[in-house]
Amino acid sequence: MPELANKIFFYLLKIIQIKKVNLVIITNFSSQKINPHTRKLKNNEVQQKISKEVSVTSRNLPEDKDFNAQLTKIKATTPDVLFLPDYYNTVSLIAKQVKQNGIAATMMGADGWDEIANNAGDEVIGSYYSNHYAADAKDTDVETFVKAFKAEYKDQTPNALAALAYDATYILAEAIEKAGSTDPEKIKEA
């Protein structure tokens, strides 16, 4: 996860050249993994090397549906970017409320946004997210996987979770073959 946070913040600060970031932190699996790294970036790279302002403004629970109180506080800070490290279903709720509150900030996220285009509307146009997989990558392994997936699942494009499952299956199969056994201890050693 530190690499993901570093790439996102590099893009925010060096490429987009933002001045102020607000982190809307959702306490769930994804953001629990990324939050320690965003704090590290805030304390070191961002403040010392790049001299930009990053403010952590909100902590929410996974079951929250109404973010208006937090967004009202965020709006007052006039951020250039809202970094939303959560899954697409929650981000789509937050994005709608961001637009309803008149916040013009660019929204950015991580791999939890993988299905955002299928679950949100115009409110996410102009947003960015990083991911470890892209179905349209010009890579032979990816192209082979996408073609096989589409043939099996009626032309459905595989998302990142499908790609991870595919890779994990092949890693496990290779370990079983190398171990010459399905014994978990032998597989682990392999």
N, C-alpha and C positions, 0 to 999 in steps of 0.2 A: 504493500500500500504506500510506502514512502515515495516510490517512483511515480505513482499515479498523482499524488499530491504535488510533487515537484514539477511534473509536466504541466499540470493544470495551472499552477501558479506562475510558471515560466511564461506560459501562453498569455495569461492575464496581464502580467506586468511588463513583459518585453514586447510581445507582438501586438496586443490590443492597446497597450500603454494606459491602463486604467490608473486612476488616482486613488480611489477608495473602494474597498471591497467589504461587503457585509456577509458574514457567514451565518446562514440559517442552519443551525445544527439540530438534527433530528436524532434522538437517541434510539437507534436501532442497530442491527448488525453492521450494515454498510458504513454508517457514519461513526460508529464506535471504532471501527478499524481505521478510518481516515482522520478523525479528529485529533489524535495525538500528533499526527504529522502536520496538520494545519497549525496547531499551536506552536510546534517547533519552527515552522516557517515564519510564523508571526514574530516569534521572539528572536530569530536569528537572521535568516536570509532576507526576509521582507523588510524588517526594520533596519538592519545594519547594512546590508549590501545594496538594496534597491531603494530604500527610503520612501516607501509608499505606506499609506495608512490602511491597516487591516483591523477591523473591529468584529469581535465575536458578539453578536447581539441577541441571540435567542437560542434557547434549548427547549425542545418540544418532545412530547411523548409519541410513540408510534401510532397510537390510536387517535391522536388529535385530527380533527377535520376543519377546525376554524383557526386560521392563522392571522386574523385581522388585527388583533391586539399587538402582536409582534410586528406585523407589517406597518402599522401606524408609526411605531417607534423607528423602524428602519427607514420609512419614507422621510422622516425629519432629518436623517443624516445624508440625504441625497447621494446614495451610492451609485457608482458606475456599474458595478457588478454585484449580483447576488449569487453566491456559491451555495448550491442546494445538494448536498451529498446524501441523497435518499433514493428510494426506488420510484420508478415512473408513476405508480398509482398515487403516491403522496405528492410527488412533484407536480402532477397535473392539477391537483387541488390547490397547491400553493401558487402555481403559475396563474391560474384563473383569478385568485385573490390578489396577486401582485398587480395584474392588469386592472382589476376592479378598483384598487386603491390608487391607481394612477402613477405607479412606480415605473419609471422608464428605463430602469437598469437592465443590462444584459444579464440573462440567467445562464449559469454554467453548472455542470454536474459531472458525475462520474459514471462508471459502467452500469449502475443501477437504473440509468435512464434508457437502457437498450430498447425498450418498447414504447418510448415516449411518443413517437410519431403515430402510433396506432391507438393511443389512449388520451391524447390531448388535442386541442384545436389550435387556432391561430395564435393563441397566447404564448406558444413556445417557438414561433417563427423568430429567427434571429438569435436563438439560444445555441449553446455549444455544450458538448459533453465528450469526454474521452472514453475510449473503450479498447479492449484488448483484441477485438475481432471486428472485421468488416466483411460482410457477404460479397461486396463488390471488389475486394482486394485482388490485385493482379499478381496472384501467387498460385502456383500449380496445385499445391495441396488444398488451398481454400477453394479454388475452382472445382477440383475433383469432388470435394466434400459437398459443396453447394449443389452441383449437378446430381449427385447420388441422392441427396436429401430431397430435392425437388421431385425426382423420379419416384421416390417412395411415398412422399406426402403431398401428392396432388399439386405440384407447382408452388408449394408454400416455401418462402425464403426462410432459411434457418437463422435464428437469433443467436446471441452470444452463449446463452445457456445450452443450446443444442450443440454448438461447437465445443464447449467445455466438456459436455457429456461424451461426445465423439472422441475427443482426445483422451479423456480419462479411461474410456473403454479400451482403447488401443494400448494405453500404458499398462493397464491391468492385464490384458491379453499377452502382451510382451513379457511381463513379469512372470505370469503363469507358465509360459513357454520356456522361459529361461530357467525357472525353478524346476520344471518337469513335474509339477505337482500343483494341486489346488489347496494344499496345506497353508494356512495364513502365515505361519512362521517362516516357511520356506519361501513364500512369495515376498515377504518383507525382506528377507536376506538377499533375494535376487535383485 
